[in-house]
Amino acid sequence: MSEITCIRGDATLPPVKGVKIIAHVCNDIGGWGKGFVLAVSRRRPEPEAAYRAWHRGRAGNDFGLGAPQLVQVERYVWVANTIGRRGTGSGGKGVPVRYEAIDAALARLAGPAAELDASVHMPRTGCGLAGGRWSRVEPLITERLVRHGIPVTVYDHGD
């Protein structure tokens, strides 16, 4: 079994050939405006527009914790908006990350990633504004993606 590859760089611009899925964690209240989503939106408008439409139509779709939304932005590039955090801030109720939701979203992402023969690229998802710990997220990625032969690269931004 391979492992997660960790590199320095920009997860919105994976430097590999083939089909790529850029995965990240979103909140469950329709907010898009801080953290990694800003980098996504600077590159491509489609993921934000799709996420907002998904949220608006939530009464009739699967929008909610644990759901992934795949948005094709180029011939070989997809963005996976995954709902893995409750709300947008801690507000005295603990961190917004929901590990069980990240786990469920990754499990649901594995099938399409395998069908597309895609590699998955992400920041240390769920560990920024969502307040998660990498020691809890990394095993979920390994179990749901890497163990099933899906190459995963995690990007640490900066020098």
Phi, psi and chi 1 to 4 in degrees:
 res  aa     phi    psi   chi1   chi2   chi3   chi4
   1 MET       -  136.5  172.2  175.0   32.4      -
   2 SER   -81.3  178.9   43.0      -      -      -
   3 GLU  -123.1  173.1  -63.9 -179.8    0.5      -
   4 ILE   -70.7  134.2  -63.1  169.8      -      -
   5 THR   -93.6  127.8  -58.6      -      -      -
   6 CYS  -112.3  128.1  -65.4      -      -      -
   7 ILE  -137.4  165.6   64.3  172.1      -      -
   8 ARG   -90.4  137.0  -72.3 -142.4  176.2  -84.8
   9 GLY   157.2 -168.1      -      -      -      -
  10 ASP  -106.5  112.5 -177.3  -10.2      -      -
  11 ALA   -65.3  -15.3      -      -      -      -
  12 THR   -80.6   -8.5   66.0      -      -      -
  13 LEU  -131.3   68.0  -68.1  172.1      -      -
  14 PRO   -60.5  128.0  -19.5   30.4      -      -
  15 PRO   -89.9   43.9   35.4  -36.5      -      -
  16 VAL  -128.1  161.6  -63.1      -      -      -
  17 LYS   -86.5  165.1  -66.6 -173.2 -174.7  -71.1
  18 GLY    92.0 -175.1      -      -      -      -
  19 VAL   -76.4  135.0  179.1      -      -      -
  20 LYS  -127.8  139.6  -60.0  163.7  -86.1  -65.7
  21 ILE  -116.9  122.4  -63.3  172.8      -      -
  22 ILE   -95.4  111.8  -60.0  165.6      -      -
  23 ALA  -106.4  143.6      -      -      -      -
  24 HIS  -155.2  164.9   66.5  105.5      -      -
  25 VAL   -98.2  134.0  166.5      -      -      -
  26 CYS  -115.3  167.4  -60.2      -      -      -
  27 ASN   -89.8  171.6   63.1   63.6      -      -
  28 ASP  -100.6   16.4   66.2  -14.0      -      -
  29 ILE  -119.8    8.4   60.9  169.0      -      -
  30 GLY    86.8    6.3      -      -      -      -
  31 GLY   -82.2  135.1      -      -      -      -
  32 TRP  -143.6  108.7 -178.2  -70.1      -      -
  33 GLY   177.6    0.5      -      -      -      -
  34 LYS  -140.7  155.4  -70.4 -174.6 -179.7 -179.9
  35 GLY    78.3 -148.9      -      -      -      -
  36 PHE   -60.4  -29.0 -174.7   72.3      -      -
  37 VAL   -61.2  -27.9  -62.2      -      -      -
  38 LEU   -65.5  -39.9  -65.9  178.4      -      -
  39 ALA   -65.9  -40.0      -      -      -      -
  40 VAL   -61.1  -48.1  170.4      -      -      -
  41 SER   -65.9  -30.6  -71.5      -      -      -
  42 ARG   -65.2  -30.2  -84.0 -166.5  -63.3  -87.4
  43 ARG   -86.6  -41.6  -62.1  -88.1  179.8 -134.7
  44 ARG  -150.1  133.3  -58.5  166.4 -179.7   94.9
  45 PRO   -81.9  -20.8   28.7  -34.1      -      -
  46 GLU   -60.5  -42.6  -60.0   93.4  -17.4      -
  47 PRO   -61.3  -40.8  -27.4   37.2      -      -
  48 GLU   -65.9  -45.9  177.9 -179.9   -1.9      -
  49 ALA   -61.2  -41.8      -      -      -      -
  50 ALA   -66.5  -42.2      -      -      -      -
  51 TYR   -61.8  -45.9  169.9   79.8      -      -
  52 ARG   -64.2  -40.5  -68.9 -171.9 -175.2  -79.1
  53 ALA   -66.3  -39.6      -      -      -      -
  54 TRP   -59.8  -45.0 -171.8   30.1      -      -
  55 HIS   -65.5  -45.3  177.0  -99.4      -      -
  56 ARG   -58.5  -36.5  -84.3 -168.8  -49.9  -86.1
  57 GLY   -93.5   16.9      -      -      -      -
  58 ARG   -58.3  -24.1   66.7 -168.6  174.9  -80.8
  59 ALA   -65.0  -23.1      -      -      -      -
  60 GLY  -121.7   16.7      -      -      -      -
  61 ASN  -139.5 -168.4   64.5   39.9      -      -
  62 ASP   -93.7   12.8   68.5  -16.5      -      -
  63 PHE   -55.5  127.9 -176.5   93.5      -      -
  64 GLY   159.1  172.7      -      -      -      -
  65 LEU   -52.0  131.9  -72.9  169.4      -      -
  66 GLY    90.8   -3.0      -      -      -      -
  67 ALA   -94.3  138.5      -      -      -      -
  68 PRO  -105.6  149.0   33.9  -31.2      -      -
  69 GLN  -126.0  118.8  178.6 -167.2   47.9      -
  70 LEU   -94.7  128.7  -86.9  172.7      -      -
  71 VAL  -125.5  118.8 -178.8      -      -      -
  72 GLN   -80.9  126.8 -171.3  168.7   17.8      -
  73 VAL  -115.1  -18.2  -64.3      -      -      -
  74 GLU  -150.0  173.3  -67.1  178.0   19.6      -
  75 ARG   -54.5  -42.1 -177.6  172.4  179.6 -168.2
  76 TYR  -115.6   16.1  -62.6  110.3      -      -
  77 VAL  -129.9  129.6 -179.2      -      -      -
  78 TRP  -123.9  153.5  -62.7   72.7      -      -
  79 VAL  -117.7  133.1  172.4      -      -      -
  80 ALA  -106.3  105.8      -      -      -      -
  81 ASN   -82.6  112.2  -63.6  -34.1      -      -
  82 THR  -114.4  134.3   63.1      -      -      -
  83 ILE   -89.6  104.1  -48.7  -61.1      -      -
  84 GLY  -133.0   15.1      -      -      -      -
  85 ARG  -143.0  143.6   62.8 -175.5  -78.8 -171.3
  86 ARG   -91.6  115.9  168.6   83.7   63.2 -158.2
  87 GLY    70.4 -162.1      -      -      -      -
  88 THR  -120.7   -8.3   58.1      -      -      -
  89 GLY  -151.6  169.4      -      -      -      -
  90 SER   -77.9  -43.2   55.7      -      -      -
  91 GLY    49.9   31.6      -      -      -      -
  92 GLY    81.7    0.6      -      -      -      -
  93 LYS  -108.4   22.5  -62.7  179.6 -178.4  177.5
  94 GLY    87.6  176.7      -      -      -      -
  95 VAL   -72.4  151.6  -64.9      -      -      -
  96 PRO   -76.5  -15.2   14.4  -18.3      -      -
  97 VAL   -59.3  143.4   69.3      -      -      -
  98 ARG  -128.0   99.7  -65.3  -64.0  179.3  -95.5
  99 TYR   -59.2  -38.4  -62.2  110.0      -      -
 100 GLU   -65.4  -30.9   65.5  -77.5   -4.6      -
 101 ALA   -73.8  -40.6      -      -      -      -
 102 ILE   -61.2  -44.3  -68.0  172.8      -      -
 103 ASP   -58.6  -48.0 -174.1   47.5      -      -
 104 ALA   -63.4  -42.1      -      -      -      -
 105 ALA   -65.3  -41.3      -      -      -      -
 106 LEU   -64.9  -40.0  -69.1  171.3      -      -
 107 ALA   -61.5  -40.5      -      -      -      -
 108 ARG   -74.9  -22.4  -70.1  177.2   60.5 -171.2
 109 LEU   -80.0  -26.5 -179.4   60.4      -      -
 110 ALA   -58.5  -42.8      -      -      -      -
 111 GLY   -60.6  -55.2      -      -      -      -
 112 PRO   -60.9  -36.4  -25.0   33.5      -      -
 113 ALA   -62.5  -43.1      -      -      -      -
 114 ALA   -66.3  -43.4      -      -      -      -
 115 GLU   -60.8  -37.6  -71.7  171.6   18.6      -
 116 LEU   -82.2   -8.3  -68.7  165.9      -      -
 117 ASP    53.9   46.5 -165.7   24.2      -      -
 118 ALA   -99.4  152.4      -      -      -      -
 119 SER   -94.3  154.4   54.6      -      -      -
 120 VAL  -113.4  135.9  175.3      -      -      -
 121 HIS  -128.8  137.7  -56.4  -94.9      -      -
 122 MET  -161.5  159.0   63.2 -179.1   72.7      -
 123 PRO   -74.7 -173.2   30.4  -35.4      -      -
 124 ARG   -72.9   74.5  -70.0 -173.4 -173.3  -99.7
 125 THR   -57.9  136.2 -163.8      -      -      -
 126 GLY    82.0   -1.5      -      -      -      -
 127 CYS  -110.2    2.9  -62.0      -      -      -
 128 GLY   -95.8 -111.0      -      -      -      -
 129 LEU   -62.0  -26.1  -64.7  174.0      -      -
 130 ALA   -71.5  -18.3      -      -      -      -
 131 GLY    81.0   13.1      -      -      -      -
 132 GLY   -76.5  166.9      -      -      -      -
 133 ARG  -107.6  132.8  -66.8 -167.7  -31.8 -101.1
 134 TRP   -59.2  -33.7 -176.5 -116.2      -      -
 135 SER   -62.7  -19.7   62.6      -      -      -
 136 ARG   -96.3  -31.7  -62.0  -91.8  -43.4  -93.6
 137 VAL   -81.6  -41.3  174.8      -      -      -
 138 GLU   -54.1  -45.9 -177.9 -179.8   25.0      -
 139 PRO   -63.8  -28.2  -18.0   26.8      -      -
 140 LEU   -67.0  -43.8  -56.7  176.0      -      -
 141 ILE   -63.2  -44.3  -63.9  166.6      -      -
 142 THR   -61.4  -46.6  -61.0      -      -      -
 143 GLU   -67.6  -44.5  176.9   64.2   24.9      -
 144 ARG   -85.5  -27.3  -62.6  -57.5 -175.5  178.8
 145 LEU  -118.0  -61.8  -60.2  175.3      -      -
 146 VAL   -58.8  -44.2  175.3      -      -      -
 147 ARG   -60.2  -22.4 -173.7  169.7  159.2 -110.1
 148 HIS   -99.3   16.4  -62.7  -78.7      -      -
 149 GLY    82.0   13.0      -      -      -      -
 150 ILE   -92.3  117.2  -61.0  164.4      -      -
 151 PRO   -66.6  133.5  -11.4   22.8      -      -
 152 VAL  -127.2  131.3  175.6      -      -      -
 153 THR  -119.6  130.3  -57.3      -      -      -
 154 VAL  -109.5  134.6  170.1      -      -      -
 155 TYR  -109.7  129.3  -65.4   75.5      -      -
 156 ASP  -101.0  121.5  -70.1  -44.8      -      -
 157 HIS   -80.6  146.6 -166.2   61.0      -      -
 158 GLY   107.7 -177.0      -      -      -      -
 159 ASP   -81.9      -  -60.1  -32.6      -      -
